[in-house]
């Protein structure tokens, strides 16, 4: 079966991935050494945005990983830190990897 290529959708998907990459840089910075409640709130907000828009552009894995990142941040800030830190690192790595991979795929079209 041949895939239909929609140049307009691909342009929007590239734009989303560029913004997702910028959000990941902000997430990494917020999770750095000066982490505080405001930084965690910002990470949760950015993860929520990625969760919502990832699926809209057909990037289900980005949406799923972002949802899990958001949940882990909520556990951490809600006083249930058990395993949350590992989950945060895992999901951040997975998101970065997925965004990079999808960016390369779209660039190759």
C-alpha positions in Angstrom: 0.0 0.0 0.0 1.4 3.4 -1.0 1.5 6.2 1.6 -0.2 9.4 0.5 2.1 12.4 1.1 0.4 15.6 2.3 3.0 18.4 2.0 0.9 20.8 4.1 0.6 18.2 6.9 4.3 17.4 6.7 5.1 21.1 7.1 2.9 21.3 10.2 4.4 18.1 11.5 7.9 19.5 11.0 6.9 22.7 12.8 5.5 20.7 15.7 8.7 18.7 16.0 10.8 21.9 16.0 8.7 23.2 18.8 8.8 19.9 20.6 12.6 19.9 20.4 12.6 23.4 21.9 10.2 22.2 24.7 12.6 19.3 25.4 15.5 21.7 25.8 13.4 23.7 28.3 12.4 20.6 30.1 16.0 19.4 30.4 17.0 22.9 31.8 14.1 22.9 34.2 15.0 19.5 35.5 18.6 20.6 36.1 20.3 21.5 39.3 18.1 24.5 40.3 14.9 22.5 40.2 12.1 24.0 42.3 8.3 23.8 42.5 7.9 26.4 39.7 10.3 24.4 37.4 8.4 21.2 38.0 5.1 23.0 37.3 6.6 24.3 34.0 7.8 20.7 33.0 4.3 19.4 33.8 2.8 22.2 31.6 5.2 21.5 28.7 4.6 17.7 29.0 0.8 18.4 28.9 1.2 20.4 25.7 3.3 17.7 24.0 0.7 15.1 25.1 -2.1 17.0 23.5 -0.5 18.0 20.3 1.6 14.9 19.7 -1.3 12.7 19.0 -2.9 15.3 16.8 0.0 15.1 14.4 0.1 11.3 14.4 3.0 11.0 17.0 1.3 8.6 19.4 4.6 7.7 21.2 5.4 11.3 21.9 1.9 11.8 23.3 2.1 8.6 25.5 5.6 9.5 26.8 4.6 13.0 27.5 1.5 11.8 29.4 3.7 9.5 31.5 6.2 12.3 32.2 3.3 14.5 33.3 2.1 11.8 35.7 5.6 11.2 37.1 5.9 15.0 37.8 2.5 15.0 39.5 3.6 12.0 41.7 6.8 13.8 42.6 5.1 17.1 43.5 2.2 15.3 45.2 4.5 13.7 47.7 4.6 10.2 46.1 8.2 10.3 44.8 8.6 6.5 44.8 10.1 5.7 41.4 9.0 9.1 40.0 12.6 10.3 39.4 13.6 7.3 37.4 10.4 7.5 35.4 11.0 11.2 34.7 14.5 10.5 33.4 13.3 7.5 31.3 10.4 9.5 29.7 12.6 12.6 29.0 15.2 10.3 27.2 12.4 8.5 25.3 10.8 11.7 24.2 14.1 13.2 23.0 14.9 10.0 21.1 11.4 9.9 19.5 11.4 13.5 18.5 14.9 13.2 17.0 13.9 10.1 15.1 10.7 11.6 13.7 12.5 14.8 12.7 15.1 12.7 10.7 12.3 10.8 9.0 10.4 13.9 7.9 13.7 15.5 6.8 14.3 12.5 4.5 11.1 12.8 2.6 
